[in-house]
């Protein structure tokens, strides 16, 4: 799961074309990225497939309504995530405690 991921879907909705939404998971438990409009930072822990993210802090820029709504979906998905999986197809999938998919992302960098 380490590395940079382009968020493609948040809370069952595809993201806007040319969205800046991404999340980077660092080896030190640090999380960084962009929710669609604002930059974000936080911490995470991953034990097996069990994921805990938060708290997340963001900058507070105003953007177009669609981008702000999308960012809200992205942040909510990250905060509610309880598990993470990267199956052989290579997409990162975050799910809630009931197993419902919250976020789907594709790898940006070349790390295995």
N, C-alpha and C positions, 0 to 999 in steps of 0.2 A: 504494500500500500504506500510505501514511501515514494516521494516524488511529487511531480506536478500533474494535475488532472484538470481537463477542460470539462466543466459541468454542461451536460447536454439535456438533462431532464431533472426537474425538481417538482416533487409532489404531483406526479403524473402529467405534468405539462412540459412540452418541449420549450427550450429557451428561444428567445428572439434571435434572429440572424445577427451575426457579428457581435454576439454578447461577449463581454469581457469576463463573465463568470468563470472562476477557476478556484481551485483549492490546492495548496501545497502542504504535504505532510512531511515534516522534517524528522530526522532520526532522534532529535532531542525532545520530542513530545510537543514541539511548537507547530502551530497551524497558521498559515497565512494565505491570503488570496484576495479575490475580488467578488463581491456579491452580485454584481452587475453594474453598479454605480460607485459604490464605496469600497475602499480597501478594508480587509478584515484581518484580525489576529486573535489567537486564542491558544488553548492547550488541548491536548487530547491524550488519551491512554488507550492502548489496544492490547488486550489479553486474549490470545486465540482469535476468535471472531468477534469478541465482545468489545464494543467501542463506547467511549465516553468522551464527549466534546463539550468544552465550555469552561468558563464563560467566554463568549466571543465579544470582542469590542470592534467597532467600526468607526470610520470617519463619518461625517454627517453632511455630505454634499447632497443637494437636491438635484434630481434628474427628472426626465420625462416620466409621466405616470406609469407607462408600461414597464419601464426599467425599474422603477421603485417597487411595483407590485411583484415583479420577478425576483428582485432582491429579497423581498419579504419571504417568498417561497423558499429561496435558497437558504436563508438564515434559519428559518423554521425547520427545514429538513436537516440541516447540520446539527441544530440543537436537540432535535428529537431522535437522532440516530442512536441505535443501541447495538447494531452489528454492522460489520463490513465484510464484503467478499470481493475477491478478484478471481473469478473463474478463468478457465483456459482462454476464453474469447478476449480477455484482457480489459473488460470494462469494470470499473469500480462501482459496486452497488452498495448503498447504505440503506438499511431497513430499520423500522421501529421495533419495539419490543414484541409486537405481534407478528413480525415478519413482513409487514407491508413495505414495499419499496418506496423510499422517500427521495432518493437521489441516484442518478446514474451519470457516470463521467468516463471520459476516455483519456488515456495516458498522453501527456504532452511530451515528456522526455523519453529517453531511450532506456531507462533503468528497467531491468527485468523484474 
